[in-house]
Amino acid sequence: MRRVLPFRRRRMIGPFIYADIMGPERFDPGVGADIDAHPHIGLSTLTYLTAGSLVHRDSTGAVQQIEPGEVNWMTSGSGVCHTERSTPHDRLIDSDLAGLQTWVALTKDAEASGAFFEHAGENGIPTEHRERGVINLSGELAVAGQTLGEGQLAVLTPDEEVELTGTGRAMLLAGDPVGERFIWRNFVASDRELIETAKQSWDQQTFPKVPQDHERWMSRPQS
């Protein structure tokens, strides 16, 4: 994982609080990605793959394989646990894994909601075609004359007009701000007390569990 948001000069973009680049990673046969059960509060995770495949499982009972060009959207509400693992097929061969994952901070009223999961296949994602249509790119990209390398972030001001040129893959993060948020590892909240409560719930193993796949890996650091 390579994190492009937050960074020193920008903590959030609208409601987006994290943006990670996954890979690209090459796995030998018999090896794959194994992200054991871990908890979230106060956010939605949006996962988009450009190579490889993963199986998502979470404590709502959702089990979903995601392929390149598809989107997994998991909303934690007041609490959810999930795992992400390479598929059995990918473990038999040389396989690649690459993609993007962002965290979207929830509004205050949604922080207390129940968890839910949605999946959109490639054909289920709205596509807008324009005369000079871009935004499905791969490589080097120029934004308003500034050349961006892989994994770089350009912050645009409201109403700023930009022109995308070149070839590459770009992800636009935008939306109304939700206000200041506190972060502790995988927990995001508008109130520090919500994070403290989530820590205690995880320590006491009262968080909802992932059916048939609940290996814990997140432990609290010693004070």
C-alpha positions as a Markdown table, in Angstrom:
| # | Residue | x | y | z |
|---|---|---|---|---|
| 1 | Met | 0.0 | 0.0 | 0.0 |
| 2 | Arg | 1.2 | 3.5 | -0.8 |
| 3 | Arg | -0.8 | 6.3 | 0.9 |
| 4 | Val | -1.3 | 9.5 | -1.1 |
| 5 | Leu | -3.9 | 11.0 | 1.4 |
| 6 | Pro | -3.6 | 12.2 | 4.0 |
| 7 | Phe | -0.3 | 14.0 | 3.8 |
| 8 | Arg | 1.4 | 16.9 | 5.5 |
| 9 | Arg | -0.4 | 19.7 | 3.7 |
| 10 | Arg | -3.8 | 18.0 | 3.1 |
| 11 | Arg | -5.7 | 15.9 | 5.7 |
| 12 | Met | -8.9 | 15.5 | 3.8 |
| 13 | Ile | -10.5 | 16.2 | 0.4 |
| 14 | Gly | -14.2 | 16.7 | 0.9 |
| 15 | Pro | -15.3 | 13.6 | 2.8 |
| 16 | Phe | -12.3 | 11.5 | 1.6 |
| 17 | Ile | -9.9 | 10.9 | 4.4 |
| 18 | Tyr | -7.6 | 8.1 | 3.0 |
| 19 | Ala | -6.5 | 7.2 | -0.5 |
| 20 | Asp | -4.2 | 4.2 | -1.0 |
| 21 | Ile | -2.6 | 2.7 | -4.1 |
| 22 | Met | -2.6 | -1.1 | -3.9 |
| 23 | Gly | 0.4 | -2.6 | -5.6 |
| 24 | Pro | 1.2 | -3.4 | -8.3 |
| 25 | Glu | 2.3 | -6.6 | -6.7 |
| 26 | Arg | 3.3 | -9.9 | -8.3 |
| 27 | Phe | 2.6 | -13.1 | -6.4 |
| 28 | Asp | 4.3 | -16.5 | -7.1 |
| 29 | Pro | 2.1 | -19.6 | -7.2 |
| 30 | Gly | 1.0 | -20.6 | -3.7 |
| 31 | Val | 1.2 | -17.0 | -2.5 |
| 32 | Gly | -1.5 | -14.3 | -2.3 |
| 33 | Ala | -2.9 | -11.4 | -0.4 |
| 34 | Asp | -4.3 | -12.3 | 3.1 |
| 35 | Ile | -5.8 | -9.4 | 5.0 |
| 36 | Asp | -7.3 | -10.9 | 8.2 |
| 37 | Ala | -10.4 | -9.6 | 10.0 |
| 38 | His | -10.1 | -6.1 | 11.1 |
| 39 | Pro | -12.6 | -3.5 | 12.3 |
| 40 | His | -13.8 | -0.1 | 11.0 |
| 41 | Ile | -16.1 | 2.6 | 12.3 |
| 42 | Gly | -17.3 | 5.9 | 10.8 |
| 43 | Leu | -16.4 | 5.3 | 7.2 |
| 44 | Ser | -17.1 | 3.7 | 3.9 |
| 45 | Thr | -14.3 | 1.9 | 2.0 |
| 46 | Leu | -14.4 | 2.1 | -1.8 |
| 47 | Thr | -12.2 | -0.6 | -3.5 |
| 48 | Tyr | -11.4 | -0.5 | -7.3 |
| 49 | Leu | -9.1 | -3.0 | -8.9 |
| 50 | Thr | -7.0 | -2.6 | -12.0 |
| 51 | Ala | -5.3 | -6.1 | -11.9 |
| 52 | Gly | -6.0 | -9.4 | -10.1 |
| 53 | Ser | -8.9 | -10.3 | -8.0 |
| 54 | Leu | -9.9 | -10.4 | -4.3 |
| 55 | Val | -12.6 | -12.0 | -2.2 |
| 56 | His | -14.2 | -9.6 | 0.3 |
| 57 | Arg | -16.0 | -11.0 | 3.3 |
| 58 | Asp | -17.5 | -8.9 | 6.1 |
| 59 | Ser | -19.6 | -9.2 | 9.3 |
| 60 | Thr | -22.8 | -8.3 | 7.4 |
| 61 | Gly | -22.5 | -11.8 | 5.8 |
| 62 | Ala | -21.4 | -10.3 | 2.4 |
| 63 | Val | -19.1 | -12.5 | 0.3 |
| 64 | Gln | -18.0 | -10.9 | -3.0 |
| 65 | Gln | -15.3 | -11.4 | -5.5 |
| 66 | Ile | -14.0 | -8.2 | -7.1 |
| 67 | Glu | -12.4 | -8.1 | -10.5 |
| 68 | Pro | -10.6 | -5.3 | -12.4 |
| 69 | Gly | -13.0 | -2.4 | -13.3 |
| 70 | Glu | -15.5 | -3.3 | -10.5 |
| 71 | Val | -16.2 | -1.5 | -7.3 |
| 72 | Asn | -16.8 | -2.8 | -3.7 |
| 73 | Trp | -18.4 | -0.3 | -1.4 |
| 74 | Met | -18.6 | -1.2 | 2.3 |
| 75 | Thr | -20.1 | 1.2 | 4.9 |
| 76 | Ser | -19.1 | 0.5 | 8.5 |
| 77 | Gly | -21.7 | 2.6 | 10.3 |
| 78 | Ser | -21.1 | 2.1 | 14.0 |
| 79 | Gly | -19.0 | -1.0 | 13.4 |
| 80 | Val | -18.0 | -3.7 | 10.8 |
| 81 | Cys | -15.2 | -6.3 | 10.4 |
| 82 | His | -14.0 | -7.6 | 7.1 |
| 83 | Thr | -11.3 | -9.6 | 5.3 |
| 84 | Glu | -9.8 | -9.4 | 1.8 |
| 85 | Arg | -8.0 | -12.4 | 0.3 |
| 86 | Ser | -6.7 | -13.6 | -3.0 |
| 87 | Thr | -8.9 | -16.0 | -4.9 |
| 88 | Pro | -8.1 | -19.7 | -4.9 |
| 89 | His | -7.5 | -19.5 | -8.7 |
| 90 | Asp | -5.0 | -16.7 | -8.4 |
| 91 | Arg | -3.0 | -18.7 | -5.8 |
| 92 | Leu | -2.4 | -21.5 | -8.3 |
| 93 | Ile | -0.6 | -19.2 | -10.8 |
| 94 | Asp | 1.7 | -16.2 | -11.1 |
| 95 | Ser | -0.7 | -13.4 | -10.4 |
| 96 | Asp | -0.8 | -9.6 | -10.2 |
| 97 | Leu | -2.7 | -7.4 | -7.8 |
| 98 | Ala | -3.2 | -3.6 | -8.2 |
| 99 | Gly | -5.9 | -1.1 | -7.5 |
| 100 | Leu | -7.1 | 1.8 | -5.5 |
| 101 | Gln | -8.8 | 2.0 | -2.1 |
| 102 | Thr | -10.3 | 5.1 | -0.5 |
| 103 | Trp | -12.0 | 5.8 | 2.8 |
| 104 | Val | -14.9 | 8.2 | 2.9 |
| 105 | Ala | -15.8 | 9.7 | 6.3 |
| 106 | Leu | -19.4 | 9.3 | 7.2 |
| 107 | Thr | -21.7 | 12.2 | 8.2 |
| 108 | Lys | -22.4 | 12.4 | 11.9 |
| 109 | Asp | -25.9 | 10.9 | 11.6 |
| 110 | Ala | -24.5 | 8.0 | 9.6 |
| 111 | Glu | -21.9 | 7.1 | 12.2 |
| 112 | Ala | -24.5 | 5.4 | 14.3 |
| 113 | Ser | -26.1 | 3.5 | 11.4 |
| 114 | Gly | -25.9 | -0.2 | 10.6 |
| 115 | Ala | -23.2 | -1.6 | 8.4 |
| 116 | Phe | -24.0 | -2.6 | 4.8 |
| 117 | Phe | -22.2 | -3.7 | 1.6 |
| 118 | Glu | -22.7 | -3.0 | -2.1 |
| 119 | His | -20.9 | -4.2 | -5.3 |
| 120 | Ala | -21.0 | -2.8 | -8.8 |
| 121 | Gly | -19.8 | -4.8 | -11.7 |
| 122 | Glu | -18.0 | -3.2 | -14.6 |
| 123 | Asn | -21.3 | -2.9 | -16.5 |
| 124 | Gly | -23.1 | -1.4 | -13.5 |
| 125 | Ile | -20.8 | 1.6 | -13.2 |
| 126 | Pro | -22.2 | 4.7 | -15.0 |
| 127 | Thr | -20.0 | 5.9 | -17.8 |
| 128 | Glu | -20.2 | 9.3 | -19.4 |
| 129 | His | -18.9 | 9.7 | -22.9 |
| 130 | Arg | -17.8 | 13.1 | -24.1 |
| 131 | Glu | -16.3 | 14.4 | -27.3 |
| 132 | Arg | -12.8 | 14.6 | -25.8 |
| 133 | Gly | -13.6 | 11.9 | -23.3 |
| 134 | Val | -10.6 | 10.9 | -21.1 |
| 135 | Ile | -10.5 | 9.5 | -17.6 |
| 136 | Asn | -9.8 | 5.9 | -18.3 |
| 137 | Leu | -6.1 | 6.2 | -18.6 |
| 138 | Ser | -2.7 | 4.5 | -17.7 |
| 139 | Gly | 0.8 | 6.0 | -17.3 |
| 140 | Glu | 1.8 | 9.7 | -17.1 |
| 141 | Leu | -0.8 | 12.4 | -16.7 |
| 142 | Ala | -0.7 | 16.1 | -17.0 |
| 143 | Val | -3.1 | 18.3 | -15.1 |
| 144 | Ala | -3.2 | 22.0 | -16.0 |
| 145 | Gly | 0.3 | 21.7 | -17.4 |
| 146 | Gln | 1.7 | 20.0 | -14.3 |
| 147 | Thr | 3.1 | 16.5 | -15.0 |
| 148 | Leu | 2.1 | 14.0 | -12.4 |
| 149 | Gly | 4.0 | 10.8 | -11.7 |
| 150 | Glu | 2.4 | 7.6 | -10.5 |
| 151 | Gly | 0.9 | 8.0 | -7.1 |
| 152 | Gln | 1.0 | 11.8 | -7.0 |
| 153 | Leu | -1.9 | 14.0 | -5.9 |
| 154 | Ala | -3.1 | 17.3 | -7.4 |
| 155 | Val | -5.3 | 19.5 | -5.2 |
| 156 | Leu | -7.8 | 21.6 | -7.2 |
| 157 | Thr | -9.6 | 24.7 | -5.9 |
| 158 | Pro | -13.4 | 25.1 | -6.3 |
| 159 | Asp | -14.5 | 26.0 | -9.8 |
| 160 | Glu | -11.0 | 25.6 | -11.1 |
| 161 | Glu | -11.0 | 24.4 | -14.8 |
| 162 | Val | -8.4 | 21.8 | -15.7 |
| 163 | Glu | -7.4 | 19.9 | -18.8 |
| 164 | Leu | -6.2 | 16.3 | -18.6 |
| 165 | Thr | -3.7 | 15.3 | -21.2 |
| 166 | Gly | -1.5 | 12.3 | -21.9 |
| 167 | Thr | -2.2 | 8.7 | -21.0 |
| 168 | Gly | -2.7 | 7.4 | -17.5 |
| 169 | Arg | -5.2 | 6.4 | -14.9 |
| 170 | Ala | -6.8 | 9.1 | -12.8 |
| 171 | Met | -9.2 | 9.1 | -9.9 |
| 172 | Leu | -11.1 | 12.2 | -9.0 |
| 173 | Leu | -12.0 | 12.7 | -5.3 |
| 174 | Ala | -14.7 | 15.3 | -4.6 |
| 175 | Gly | -17.6 | 15.9 | -2.4 |
| 176 | Asp | -19.0 | 18.1 | 0.4 |
| 177 | Pro | -16.8 | 18.3 | 3.5 |
| 178 | Val | -18.1 | 16.5 | 6.6 |
| 179 | Gly | -16.1 | 18.4 | 9.2 |
| 180 | Glu | -13.1 | 17.5 | 11.3 |
| 181 | Arg | -12.5 | 13.8 | 11.9 |
| 182 | Phe | -10.3 | 11.9 | 14.4 |
| 183 | Ile | -8.4 | 8.8 | 13.2 |
| 184 | Trp | -7.0 | 5.9 | 15.2 |
| 185 | Arg | -5.7 | 3.2 | 12.9 |
| 186 | Asn | -8.9 | 1.8 | 11.2 |
| 187 | Phe | -11.3 | 4.0 | 13.2 |
| 188 | Val | -12.7 | 7.3 | 12.0 |
| 189 | Ala | -15.1 | 9.4 | 14.1 |
| 190 | Ser | -16.3 | 13.0 | 14.7 |
| 191 | Asp | -15.9 | 12.3 | 18.5 |
| 192 | Arg | -12.9 | 10.8 | 20.2 |
| 193 | Glu | -15.2 | 9.0 | 22.6 |
| 194 | Leu | -16.5 | 6.9 | 19.7 |
| 195 | Ile | -13.0 | 5.7 | 19.0 |
| 196 | Glu | -12.3 | 4.9 | 22.6 |
| 197 | Thr | -15.5 | 2.8 | 22.7 |
| 198 | Ala | -14.5 | 1.0 | 19.5 |
| 199 | Lys | -11.1 | 0.2 | 21.0 |
| 200 | Gln | -12.7 | -1.4 | 24.0 |
| 201 | Ser | -15.1 | -3.3 | 21.8 |
| 202 | Trp | -12.3 | -4.7 | 19.8 |
| 203 | Asp | -10.2 | -5.6 | 22.8 |
| 204 | Gln | -13.2 | -7.4 | 24.4 |
| 205 | Gln | -14.0 | -9.2 | 21.1 |
| 206 | Thr | -17.5 | -7.8 | 21.0 |
| 207 | Phe | -17.2 | -6.4 | 17.5 |
| 208 | Pro | -19.3 | -8.2 | 14.9 |
| 209 | Lys | -17.4 | -11.2 | 13.5 |
| 210 | Val | -16.8 | -12.2 | 9.9 |
| 211 | Pro | -18.6 | -15.6 | 9.4 |
| 212 | Gln | -16.2 | -18.4 | 9.0 |
| 213 | Asp | -13.2 | -16.1 | 8.5 |
| 214 | His | -12.4 | -14.2 | 11.7 |
| 215 | Glu | -8.7 | -14.2 | 12.3 |
| 216 | Arg | -7.9 | -11.2 | 14.4 |
| 217 | Trp | -4.8 | -9.2 | 13.5 |
| 218 | Met | -5.3 | -5.7 | 14.8 |
| 219 | Ser | -4.1 | -5.2 | 18.4 |
| 220 | Arg | -3.7 | -2.1 | 20.4 |
| 221 | Pro | -0.1 | -0.8 | 20.9 |
| 222 | Gln | 1.2 | -0.9 | 24.4 |
| 223 | Ser | 1.1 | 2.5 | 26.2 |
